[in-house]
Amino acid sequence: MIEFLTQYGLFLAKTATLVVALLLVVVLLVSLASRRRHHQAEGHIDVKNLNDKYKDMYEALEESVLDEELLRQRIKQERKQEKADAKARRKAAKKGELEEEDKKRIYVIDFDGDISASATDHLREEITAILSIARPEQDEVVLNLESSGGMVHAYGFAASQLERLRRKKIPLTVCVDKVAASGGYMMACIADRILAAPFAVVGSIGVVAQLPNFHRLLKKHDIDYEVLTAGEYKRTLTVFGQNTEKGREKFIEELEETHQLFKDFVREYRPSMDIAKVATGEIWYGRQALEQGLVDGLMTSDEYLCEAANDADLYKVHYEHKKGLQDRLGELAADSSDRVLMRWWQRISQRPLM
């Protein structure tokens, strides 16, 4: 028995040693990959033709709905026309008469905002790429925006990226299918035109700040917490220190100043709107937002893009970030936990929320 336990203990020790060695190898590989990633290009621009996507959808339905003989004739005519167009282009190219098409191009980008507007890292690359080829006052950029806002400086920087389009006279349309509130609306208001779904949430032109204070709890347990500053208003409110009325007043004053800057920013781009009426921090649904002048039309992004595809070439532009092993493993873990939480929530929910 003792001999068996000894052998079993040696086996466990060898197994543990092997596992630790494998973990060290994985950590080393991840570290090397991370270092290598810093020396390589961070990512690339991916472009997809949305006209082709809509055409494929149409043809898939055509095959199921239309008479087989009629479909065959239509396909034959389309191919004949495509060959004729290609032949004409080759002939023009040989003669040096080939010119750039005047057909409008629409560049479609997405922005899914979180509290720190982290999607701005991709947005800046996408706009830089678009500005390198977009034709002023002829082409257009469509931004599918979804954000309930976040940190002032982060969304201010995101809005500055959209201002680059305005300065280059590239028409900008913002589509809001779900929400563009607070910092999200700060971005949206820059557009030449804002389109919202009927029940999209829009507005929330206000500023909020909140923080807990544990001073009384620390005092109860005889714990001192000191805040040392140079400058009278370097720190107005703290989480652990004792807050003063003077500090609160200064903090509120700073919030009001930020709110005023926000209102001035919105007024600059939407001067016809009654800013005093809408800049109360309230939110409006699409139909109400249209009445208040917060948006210019009621339409989903799908409807707008499908209609635009009849007269323009649509290109979906997305910046693809190169993901290392560590990033992929992190995303896999996050996705798995999200799925588990979603299933759990669906089980305990008794009725949908509106």
C-alpha positions as a Markdown table, in Angstrom:
| # | Residue | x | y | z |
|---|---|---|---|---|
| 1 | Met | 0.0 | 0.0 | 0.0 |
| 2 | Ile | 2.8 | 2.4 | 0.9 |
| 3 | Glu | 4.6 | 1.6 | -2.3 |
| 4 | Phe | 1.5 | 2.3 | -4.3 |
| 5 | Leu | 1.0 | 5.7 | -2.6 |
| 6 | Thr | 4.7 | 6.5 | -3.2 |
| 7 | Gln | 4.3 | 5.7 | -6.9 |
| 8 | Tyr | 1.1 | 7.6 | -7.2 |
| 9 | Gly | 2.7 | 10.6 | -5.5 |
| 10 | Leu | 5.6 | 10.5 | -8.0 |
| 11 | Phe | 3.1 | 10.3 | -10.8 |
| 12 | Leu | 1.2 | 13.4 | -9.6 |
| 13 | Ala | 4.5 | 15.3 | -9.2 |
| 14 | Lys | 5.6 | 14.4 | -12.7 |
| 15 | Thr | 2.2 | 15.4 | -14.1 |
| 16 | Ala | 2.2 | 18.7 | -12.2 |
| 17 | Thr | 5.7 | 19.4 | -13.5 |
| 18 | Leu | 4.6 | 18.8 | -17.1 |
| 19 | Val | 1.6 | 21.0 | -16.7 |
| 20 | Val | 3.7 | 23.9 | -15.3 |
| 21 | Ala | 6.2 | 23.5 | -18.1 |
| 22 | Leu | 3.5 | 23.6 | -20.7 |
| 23 | Leu | 2.0 | 26.7 | -19.1 |
| 24 | Leu | 5.4 | 28.4 | -19.1 |
| 25 | Val | 5.8 | 27.6 | -22.8 |
| 26 | Val | 2.4 | 29.1 | -23.6 |
| 27 | Val | 3.1 | 32.2 | -21.7 |
| 28 | Leu | 6.4 | 32.6 | -23.5 |
| 29 | Leu | 4.8 | 32.2 | -26.9 |
| 30 | Val | 2.1 | 34.7 | -26.1 |
| 31 | Ser | 4.7 | 37.2 | -24.9 |
| 32 | Leu | 6.8 | 36.7 | -28.0 |
| 33 | Ala | 3.7 | 37.1 | -30.2 |
| 34 | Ser | 2.7 | 40.3 | -28.3 |
| 35 | Arg | 6.1 | 41.8 | -28.9 |
| 36 | Arg | 6.1 | 40.8 | -32.5 |
| 37 | Arg | 2.7 | 42.4 | -32.9 |
| 38 | His | 4.0 | 45.8 | -31.8 |
| 39 | His | 6.6 | 45.7 | -34.6 |
| 40 | Gln | 4.1 | 44.8 | -37.3 |
| 41 | Ala | 1.3 | 46.8 | -38.8 |
| 42 | Glu | -1.7 | 47.1 | -36.4 |
| 43 | Gly | -4.4 | 46.2 | -38.9 |
| 44 | His | -5.8 | 46.9 | -42.4 |
| 45 | Ile | -8.8 | 48.4 | -44.0 |
| 46 | Asp | -11.5 | 45.9 | -45.2 |
| 47 | Val | -13.8 | 47.0 | -48.0 |
| 48 | Lys | -17.0 | 45.2 | -49.2 |
| 49 | Asn | -19.3 | 46.2 | -52.0 |
| 50 | Leu | -22.8 | 46.3 | -50.6 |
| 51 | Asn | -24.4 | 46.5 | -54.1 |
| 52 | Asp | -23.1 | 43.0 | -54.7 |
| 53 | Lys | -24.6 | 41.9 | -51.4 |
| 54 | Tyr | -28.0 | 43.3 | -52.3 |
| 55 | Lys | -27.7 | 41.8 | -55.8 |
| 56 | Asp | -27.0 | 38.4 | -54.4 |
| 57 | Met | -30.0 | 38.6 | -52.1 |
| 58 | Tyr | -32.2 | 39.6 | -55.1 |
| 59 | Glu | -31.0 | 36.8 | -57.3 |
| 60 | Ala | -31.5 | 34.2 | -54.6 |
| 61 | Leu | -35.1 | 35.2 | -54.3 |
| 62 | Glu | -35.4 | 35.5 | -58.1 |
| 63 | Glu | -34.4 | 31.8 | -58.5 |
| 64 | Ser | -37.2 | 30.7 | -56.1 |
| 65 | Val | -40.0 | 33.0 | -57.3 |
| 66 | Leu | -39.6 | 33.6 | -61.1 |
| 67 | Asp | -40.5 | 31.2 | -63.9 |
| 68 | Glu | -37.4 | 29.2 | -64.9 |
| 69 | Glu | -37.6 | 30.1 | -68.6 |
| 70 | Leu | -38.2 | 33.8 | -67.8 |
| 71 | Leu | -35.2 | 33.8 | -65.3 |
| 72 | Arg | -33.0 | 32.2 | -68.0 |
| 73 | Gln | -33.9 | 34.9 | -70.5 |
| 74 | Arg | -33.2 | 37.7 | -68.0 |
| 75 | Ile | -29.8 | 36.3 | -67.0 |
| 76 | Lys | -28.9 | 36.0 | -70.7 |
| 77 | Gln | -29.8 | 39.6 | -71.3 |
| 78 | Glu | -27.9 | 40.8 | -68.3 |
| 79 | Arg | -24.7 | 38.9 | -69.3 |
| 80 | Lys | -25.0 | 40.3 | -72.8 |
| 81 | Gln | -25.3 | 43.8 | -71.5 |
| 82 | Glu | -22.3 | 43.2 | -69.1 |
| 83 | Lys | -20.2 | 42.0 | -72.1 |
| 84 | Ala | -21.1 | 45.0 | -74.2 |
| 85 | Asp | -20.3 | 47.4 | -71.3 |
| 86 | Ala | -16.9 | 45.7 | -70.7 |
| 87 | Lys | -16.1 | 45.9 | -74.5 |
| 88 | Ala | -16.9 | 49.6 | -74.6 |
| 89 | Arg | -14.7 | 50.2 | -71.6 |
| 90 | Arg | -11.8 | 48.4 | -73.1 |
| 91 | Lys | -12.2 | 50.3 | -76.4 |
| 92 | Ala | -12.3 | 53.6 | -74.5 |
| 93 | Ala | -9.2 | 52.6 | -72.5 |
| 94 | Lys | -7.2 | 51.9 | -75.7 |
| 95 | Lys | -8.1 | 55.3 | -77.1 |
| 96 | Gly | -7.2 | 57.0 | -73.8 |
| 97 | Glu | -10.8 | 58.2 | -73.5 |
| 98 | Leu | -11.7 | 56.2 | -70.3 |
| 99 | Glu | -12.8 | 58.7 | -67.6 |
| 100 | Glu | -13.7 | 58.3 | -64.0 |
| 101 | Glu | -17.3 | 57.5 | -63.5 |
| 102 | Asp | -19.5 | 60.2 | -62.1 |
| 103 | Lys | -21.6 | 57.7 | -60.2 |
| 104 | Lys | -22.0 | 58.6 | -56.5 |
| 105 | Arg | -20.1 | 56.5 | -54.0 |
| 106 | Ile | -21.4 | 56.0 | -50.5 |
| 107 | Tyr | -19.0 | 54.8 | -47.8 |
| 108 | Val | -20.7 | 53.0 | -44.9 |
| 109 | Ile | -19.1 | 52.7 | -41.5 |
| 110 | Asp | -20.3 | 51.5 | -38.1 |
| 111 | Phe | -19.8 | 52.9 | -34.6 |
| 112 | Asp | -20.8 | 50.8 | -31.6 |
| 113 | Gly | -20.0 | 53.0 | -28.6 |
| 114 | Asp | -19.1 | 52.1 | -25.0 |
| 115 | Ile | -18.5 | 54.3 | -22.1 |
| 116 | Ser | -14.9 | 55.1 | -23.2 |
| 117 | Ala | -15.8 | 55.3 | -26.9 |
| 118 | Ser | -13.1 | 52.7 | -27.6 |
| 119 | Ala | -14.5 | 52.2 | -31.2 |
| 120 | Thr | -12.9 | 55.6 | -32.0 |
| 121 | Asp | -9.6 | 53.8 | -32.6 |
| 122 | His | -11.2 | 52.1 | -35.6 |
| 123 | Leu | -13.2 | 55.2 | -36.6 |
| 124 | Arg | -10.2 | 57.4 | -37.1 |
| 125 | Glu | -8.5 | 54.8 | -39.4 |
| 126 | Glu | -11.7 | 54.4 | -41.4 |
| 127 | Ile | -12.2 | 58.1 | -41.9 |
| 128 | Thr | -8.5 | 58.6 | -42.8 |
| 129 | Ala | -8.9 | 55.9 | -45.5 |
| 130 | Ile | -12.2 | 57.4 | -46.8 |
| 131 | Leu | -10.8 | 61.0 | -47.0 |
| 132 | Ser | -7.9 | 59.7 | -49.2 |
| 133 | Ile | -10.4 | 58.9 | -52.0 |
| 134 | Ala | -13.8 | 60.5 | -51.3 |
| 135 | Arg | -14.8 | 63.3 | -53.7 |
| 136 | Pro | -16.0 | 66.5 | -52.0 |
| 137 | Glu | -19.7 | 67.3 | -52.4 |
| 138 | Gln | -20.2 | 64.2 | -54.6 |
| 139 | Asp | -19.6 | 61.2 | -52.5 |
| 140 | Glu | -21.2 | 60.5 | -49.1 |
| 141 | Val | -20.4 | 58.8 | -45.8 |
| 142 | Val | -23.1 | 57.0 | -43.9 |
| 143 | Leu | -22.4 | 56.3 | -40.2 |
| 144 | Asn | -24.5 | 53.6 | -38.5 |
| 145 | Leu | -24.3 | 55.0 | -34.9 |
| 146 | Glu | -25.2 | 53.2 | -31.7 |
| 147 | Ser | -24.2 | 54.7 | -28.4 |
| 148 | Ser | -25.7 | 55.8 | -25.1 |
| 149 | Gly | -22.7 | 58.1 | -24.4 |
| 150 | Gly | -19.9 | 58.0 | -21.9 |
| 151 | Met | -16.8 | 60.0 | -21.0 |
| 152 | Val | -16.8 | 63.6 | -22.3 |
| 153 | His | -13.3 | 63.7 | -23.6 |
| 154 | Ala | -13.6 | 60.3 | -25.3 |
| 155 | Tyr | -16.7 | 61.3 | -27.2 |
| 156 | Gly | -15.4 | 64.7 | -27.9 |
| 157 | Phe | -12.5 | 63.0 | -29.7 |
| 158 | Ala | -14.9 | 60.7 | -31.6 |
| 159 | Ala | -16.9 | 63.8 | -32.7 |
| 160 | Ser | -13.7 | 65.5 | -33.9 |
| 161 | Gln | -13.1 | 62.6 | -36.3 |
| 162 | Leu | -16.5 | 63.2 | -37.9 |
| 163 | Glu | -15.7 | 66.9 | -38.1 |
| 164 | Arg | -12.9 | 66.0 | -40.4 |
| 165 | Leu | -15.5 | 65.0 | -43.0 |
| 166 | Arg | -17.3 | 68.3 | -42.6 |
| 167 | Arg | -14.1 | 70.3 | -43.1 |
| 168 | Lys | -13.4 | 68.3 | -46.3 |
| 169 | Lys | -17.0 | 68.9 | -47.6 |
| 170 | Ile | -17.9 | 65.2 | -47.6 |
| 171 | Pro | -21.7 | 64.9 | -46.9 |
| 172 | Leu | -22.3 | 62.9 | -43.7 |
| 173 | Thr | -25.5 | 61.0 | -42.9 |
| 174 | Val | -26.0 | 59.4 | -39.5 |
| 175 | Cys | -28.4 | 56.6 | -39.1 |
| 176 | Val | -29.7 | 55.8 | -35.6 |
| 177 | Asp | -31.5 | 52.5 | -35.4 |
| 178 | Lys | -31.5 | 52.1 | -31.6 |
| 179 | Val | -29.8 | 54.8 | -29.6 |
| 180 | Ala | -27.7 | 58.0 | -29.9 |
| 181 | Ala | -27.8 | 59.7 | -26.6 |
| 182 | Ser | -25.5 | 62.0 | -24.7 |
| 183 | Gly | -22.1 | 61.5 | -26.2 |
| 184 | Gly | -23.8 | 59.5 | -29.0 |
| 185 | Tyr | -25.8 | 62.6 | -29.9 |
| 186 | Met | -22.7 | 64.8 | -29.7 |
| 187 | Met | -21.4 | 62.7 | -32.6 |
| 188 | Ala | -24.7 | 62.6 | -34.4 |
| 189 | Cys | -25.4 | 66.3 | -34.4 |
| 190 | Ile | -22.3 | 66.9 | -36.7 |
| 191 | Ala | -24.1 | 65.1 | -39.6 |
| 192 | Asp | -25.6 | 67.0 | -42.5 |
| 193 | Arg | -28.6 | 64.7 | -41.9 |
| 194 | Ile | -29.8 | 62.5 | -39.0 |
| 195 | Leu | -32.1 | 59.6 | -39.7 |
| 196 | Ala | -33.7 | 57.6 | -36.8 |
| 197 | Ala | -35.9 | 54.6 | -36.5 |
| 198 | Pro | -39.4 | 55.5 | -35.0 |
| 199 | Phe | -38.5 | 54.1 | -31.6 |
| 200 | Ala | -34.8 | 54.9 | -31.5 |
| 201 | Val | -33.7 | 56.8 | -28.4 |
| 202 | Val | -32.2 | 60.2 | -29.1 |
| 203 | Gly | -31.1 | 63.2 | -27.0 |
| 204 | Ser | -29.9 | 63.2 | -23.4 |
| 205 | Ile | -28.1 | 66.5 | -23.9 |
| 206 | Gly | -26.8 | 66.8 | -20.4 |
| 207 | Val | -23.9 | 65.9 | -18.1 |
| 208 | Val | -23.9 | 63.6 | -15.1 |
| 209 | Ala | -21.3 | 62.6 | -12.6 |
| 210 | Gln | -21.7 | 60.3 | -9.6 |
| 211 | Leu | -19.4 | 58.7 | -7.0 |
| 212 | Pro | -19.8 | 57.0 | -3.7 |
| 213 | Asn | -18.2 | 58.4 | -0.5 |
| 214 | Phe | -16.9 | 56.0 | 2.2 |
| 215 | His | -15.6 | 58.7 | 4.6 |
| 216 | Arg | -18.2 | 57.9 | 7.4 |
| 217 | Leu | -17.5 | 54.2 | 7.1 |
| 218 | Leu | -13.7 | 54.8 | 7.4 |
| 219 | Lys | -14.3 | 57.1 | 10.3 |
| 220 | Lys | -16.5 | 54.5 | 12.1 |
| 221 | His | -13.6 | 52.1 | 11.9 |
| 222 | Asp | -11.0 | 54.7 | 12.9 |
| 223 | Ile | -9.3 | 54.7 | 9.5 |
| 224 | Asp | -7.7 | 58.0 | 8.3 |
| 225 | Tyr | -7.5 | 58.9 | 4.7 |
| 226 | Glu | -5.6 | 61.9 | 3.5 |
| 227 | Val | -5.8 | 63.8 | 0.2 |
| 228 | Leu | -2.8 | 66.0 | -0.5 |
| 229 | Thr | -3.1 | 68.5 | -3.3 |
| 230 | Ala | -1.4 | 71.6 | -4.7 |
| 231 | Gly | -4.0 | 73.9 | -6.0 |
| 232 | Glu | -7.2 | 74.9 | -4.4 |
| 233 | Tyr | -9.5 | 72.9 | -6.7 |
| 234 | Lys | -7.1 | 70.1 | -7.8 |
| 235 | Arg | -9.6 | 67.7 | -6.1 |
| 236 | Thr | -13.1 | 68.9 | -5.4 |
| 237 | Leu | -14.9 | 65.6 | -4.4 |
| 238 | Thr | -13.2 | 62.4 | -3.3 |
| 239 | Val | -14.3 | 58.8 | -2.7 |
| 240 | Phe | -12.7 | 58.3 | 0.7 |
| 241 | Gly | -12.0 | 61.8 | 2.0 |
| 242 | Gln | -14.4 | 64.2 | 3.7 |
| 243 | Asn | -16.2 | 66.3 | 1.0 |
| 244 | Thr | -16.9 | 70.0 | 1.7 |
| 245 | Glu | -19.8 | 72.2 | 0.6 |
| 246 | Lys | -17.3 | 74.4 | -1.2 |
| 247 | Gly | -15.9 | 71.4 | -3.1 |
| 248 | Arg | -19.5 | 70.4 | -4.1 |
| 249 | Glu | -20.2 | 73.8 | -5.3 |
| 250 | Lys | -17.1 | 73.9 | -7.5 |
| 251 | Phe | -17.8 | 70.4 | -8.8 |
| 252 | Ile | -21.4 | 71.5 | -9.8 |
| 253 | Glu | -19.9 | 74.6 | -11.4 |
| 254 | Glu | -17.6 | 72.4 | -13.5 |
| 255 | Leu | -20.6 | 70.2 | -14.6 |
| 256 | Glu | -22.5 | 73.3 | -15.6 |
| 257 | Glu | -19.6 | 74.6 | -17.7 |
| 258 | Thr | -19.3 | 71.2 | -19.4 |
| 259 | His | -23.1 | 71.2 | -20.1 |
| 260 | Gln | -22.8 | 74.7 | -21.6 |
| 261 | Leu | -20.0 | 73.6 | -23.9 |
| 262 | Phe | -22.1 | 70.6 | -25.0 |
| 263 | Lys | -25.1 | 72.9 | -25.7 |
| 264 | Asp | -22.9 | 75.3 | -27.7 |
| 265 | Phe | -21.5 | 72.4 | -29.7 |
| 266 | Val | -25.0 | 71.1 | -30.6 |
| 267 | Arg | -26.2 | 74.7 | -31.4 |
| 268 | Glu | -23.3 | 75.2 | -33.8 |
| 269 | Tyr | -24.3 | 72.2 | -36.0 |
| 270 | Arg | -28.1 | 72.4 | -35.6 |
| 271 | Pro | -28.8 | 76.1 | -35.2 |
| 272 | Ser | -32.5 | 75.8 | -36.0 |
| 273 | Met | -33.2 | 73.7 | -33.0 |
| 274 | Asp | -34.5 | 75.2 | -29.7 |
| 275 | Ile | -31.5 | 74.2 | -27.6 |
| 276 | Ala | -33.0 | 75.5 | -24.4 |
| 277 | Lys | -36.0 | 73.2 | -24.8 |
| 278 | Val | -34.0 | 70.0 | -25.7 |
| 279 | Ala | -30.9 | 70.4 | -23.6 |
| 280 | Thr | -32.5 | 69.3 | -20.4 |
| 281 | Gly | -31.0 | 65.8 | -20.2 |
| 282 | Glu | -34.2 | 64.2 | -21.5 |
| 283 | Ile | -34.4 | 61.5 | -24.1 |
| 284 | Trp | -36.9 | 61.3 | -27.0 |
| 285 | Tyr | -38.0 | 58.5 | -29.2 |
| 286 | Gly | -37.6 | 58.8 | -32.9 |
| 287 | Arg | -41.0 | 60.4 | -33.7 |
| 288 | Gln | -40.7 | 62.8 | -30.8 |
| 289 | Ala | -37.2 | 63.6 | -31.7 |
| 290 | Leu | -38.3 | 64.6 | -35.2 |
| 291 | Glu | -40.9 | 67.0 | -33.7 |
| 292 | Gln | -38.1 | 68.6 | -31.6 |
| 293 | Gly | -35.7 | 68.9 | -34.5 |
| 294 | Leu | -33.2 | 66.5 | -33.1 |
| 295 | Val | -33.4 | 64.4 | -36.2 |
| 296 | Asp | -34.3 | 65.1 | -39.9 |
| 297 | Gly | -36.3 | 62.0 | -40.8 |
| 298 | Leu | -37.7 | 58.6 | -39.7 |
| 299 | Met | -36.0 | 55.8 | -41.5 |
| 300 | Thr | -33.9 | 52.7 | -40.6 |
| 301 | Ser | -30.4 | 52.4 | -42.0 |
| 302 | Asp | -31.5 | 49.3 | -44.0 |
| 303 | Glu | -34.2 | 51.3 | -45.8 |
| 304 | Tyr | -31.9 | 54.2 | -46.5 |
| 305 | Leu | -29.0 | 52.0 | -47.9 |
| 306 | Cys | -31.3 | 49.8 | -50.0 |
| 307 | Glu | -32.8 | 52.9 | -51.6 |
| 308 | Ala | -29.4 | 54.5 | -52.1 |
| 309 | Ala | -28.1 | 51.4 | -53.8 |
| 310 | Asn | -30.3 | 52.1 | -56.8 |
| 311 | Asp | -28.3 | 55.2 | -57.8 |
| 312 | Ala | -24.9 | 54.8 | -56.0 |
| 313 | Asp | -22.1 | 52.4 | -55.4 |
| 314 | Leu | -22.1 | 51.4 | -51.7 |
| 315 | Tyr | -18.9 | 50.3 | -49.9 |
| 316 | Lys | -18.7 | 49.0 | -46.3 |
| 317 | Val | -15.5 | 50.2 | -44.8 |
| 318 | His | -14.1 | 48.5 | -41.7 |
| 319 | Tyr | -10.8 | 48.7 | -40.0 |
| 320 | Glu | -9.7 | 45.1 | -39.1 |
| 321 | His | -7.3 | 45.0 | -36.1 |
| 322 | Lys | -4.8 | 42.2 | -36.1 |
| 323 | Lys | -5.6 | 40.0 | -33.1 |
| 324 | Gly | -3.0 | 38.0 | -31.3 |
| 325 | Leu | -3.4 | 34.7 | -29.4 |
| 326 | Gln | -4.0 | 36.5 | -26.2 |
| 327 | Asp | -6.8 | 38.7 | -27.7 |
| 328 | Arg | -8.5 | 35.8 | -29.3 |
| 329 | Leu | -8.5 | 33.8 | -26.1 |
| 330 | Gly | -9.9 | 36.8 | -24.2 |
| 331 | Glu | -12.7 | 37.3 | -26.7 |
| 332 | Leu | -13.5 | 33.6 | -26.7 |
| 333 | Ala | -13.8 | 33.6 | -22.9 |
| 334 | Ala | -15.9 | 36.8 | -23.0 |
| 335 | Asp | -18.3 | 35.4 | -25.6 |
| 336 | Ser | -18.7 | 32.2 | -23.7 |
| 337 | Ser | -19.6 | 34.1 | -20.5 |
| 338 | Asp | -22.0 | 36.3 | -22.4 |
| 339 | Arg | -23.8 | 33.3 | -23.8 |
| 340 | Val | -24.1 | 31.7 | -20.4 |
| 341 | Leu | -25.4 | 34.9 | -18.8 |
| 342 | Met | -27.9 | 35.4 | -21.6 |
| 343 | Arg | -29.3 | 31.9 | -21.3 |
| 344 | Trp | -29.6 | 32.4 | -17.5 |
| 345 | Trp | -31.4 | 35.7 | -18.0 |
| 346 | Gln | -33.8 | 34.2 | -20.5 |
| 347 | Arg | -34.7 | 31.4 | -18.1 |
| 348 | Ile | -35.4 | 33.6 | -15.1 |
| 349 | Ser | -37.3 | 36.3 | -17.1 |
| 350 | Gln | -41.0 | 35.9 | -17.1 |
| 351 | Arg | -42.0 | 38.6 | -19.6 |
| 352 | Pro | -40.3 | 40.9 | -22.1 |
| 353 | Leu | -39.3 | 44.4 | -21.1 |
| 354 | Met | -40.4 | 47.4 | -23.2 |
